[in-house]
């Protein structure tokens, strides 16, 4: 395990730390060329991975391969639902833009154990990490949650999300760079591509337009009447909010569209659930983060409602809803100052705007312009943090993920949201907002280490 002087641990040590006897190595490699398609290596050669739609059954050989096969849904004493990911090891190599990603249940070669599987107090490996199944919501006791039938918590900054997560007790935190690293590698190896959008679009092409206004005054109703052309842009199952302006939710935040029906020759009724409200002419309807729990309607381990390609519906990866799209997710354990990233290994020491110990400076500088990512940086001493160092002017090749940056002290957001169109994915980074930034499309995710 790099960082602890345990490179190339033998089988006996692996067993003592909960390793997997005879665990195969699964891998994927990329030449660094424009095509995002990876070449399967090791025991991944010949294997097939597919994402499903609705209750459709698909073939995915990785359902029977560790660690994917051992991922399971669990619920904590507070009712939070997680996807438990068992401990595994990652090896990365980098030659220019070219990459290889390999994983196994046992240490091998120059592999490392992601820091989410480490107890810094007792200096021992942890058997698993629990990743919030759902995008975070907030309890009445101001604790971050991972619950079905809730809409995403928004309009909070990364510091607030951190505090809400920690309020749950020992081991609880928000999403961090170590879990992001783990999920990216699991996805790349499983689907043999760095273009996550090619597998599932997710909830990424929602509506956010000041012209989407109510055309009829109504009191105590569960609908908003809008012009035919406006209503045609929405879909049953999508989440909406209504307020005095686009992005405002003075009437309500977070309702689900139950049907869209004819009102008259020029207008449609966008019908929604929940308590009845008063709608005034000129109120604006706009999409927002999808309600948690939709993945119960998806049979495959990974997939989408209705379509994997339209961008109009959310996706799930290995039980984790909305890994990208829906709302941006705060990513802890990393601070950036003038494009230079600093990272922290121990979640109990996470703090924003820190650029000294226990944070470590990465051995490369992020790209200082926005664009579509063509190459990620690599620091062999801290291989878990790979951020954009090269971009191109148009999408369609390489990672097909966008990158935003700015000078000064900023924090990290991942994945894009429901209003970003093609600017979304498992490697989309927004590194251009300070730690005090809160917005209607910024959210988070609850984690729990096995402490």
PyMOL commands that set and color helices and strands:
alter all, ss='L'
color gray80, all
select helices_A, chain A and resi 11-16+61-64+68-70+115-117+158-166+177-191+196-198+228-231+294-297+347-349
alter helices_A, ss='H'
color red, helices_A
select strands_A, chain A and resi 25-30+39-42+52-53+72-75+81-86+89-95+98-104+112-113+118-119+124-125+128-132+137-138+144-145+172-174+218-221+223-227+239-243+252-262+267-272+277-279+284-287+303-304+315-317+320-321+328-337+340-343+360-361+371-376+388-392+402-405+409-414+429-433+442-443+446-449
alter strands_A, ss='S'
color yellow, strands_A
deselect
rebuild
show_as cartoon
